[in-house]
Amino acid sequence: MIKVDELRKNTEKALEFFADKIAFTLGPVELKRMLDSESDKIQVIDVRSSDDYIHGHIPEAISIPASNLEFSTDKLSKDKINIVYCYDQQCHLAAKCARMLAEEGYPVMELEGGFDCWLHKDYDIVTSG
């Protein structure tokens, strides 16, 4: 049940939350535009399993499974925006990885909705098999 009184008291928290959400997440349309016009400024990172990456991934994405991310930072750049994605809206792998990268000083964003959202837009995918 929505607690209206609590929401009224927390408008500043809501403002901060949504400002952060806008600053640190993007959707598939925004990512597609960046890939088409600013691909030299971003690095797309697929944190799903290697098998899932092989079966289909976003063009130009590199595969670094979440379990290997802390050992693979040599593949990343602090001079680019590192955009991470996982499976879907309910998956939190990308958020966990984004947090880890931010703790290490990497500019990072999360693709909201993950790979499923990209597929839903019917954008191109790459298979490696």
C-alpha angles and dihedrals in degrees: 000000000000112000103214095186092055091048091051090054093048103052091120090054089049091050091052093045095051093043089054092045091054093046098048106032135058137182130234094266091056092045092050090052091050092049090049097047112014106028091136089064098052141056116203114210124196108205095183122107118294090244092056090047090054092051091054141330142167113281113267092014118136122215117241109154112219091246090059100040098099089054095045105055089117086078092058134076132218087205093065135056107256109215114196129195138177135178111303147325093291095050115097099189093101093048091050091048092046090053091050091050092048089052087055093051100257118143102241143177133178126229103231113227093018125222093334090061091050090051092048089060087054092234120160120278131194125227123201102196 
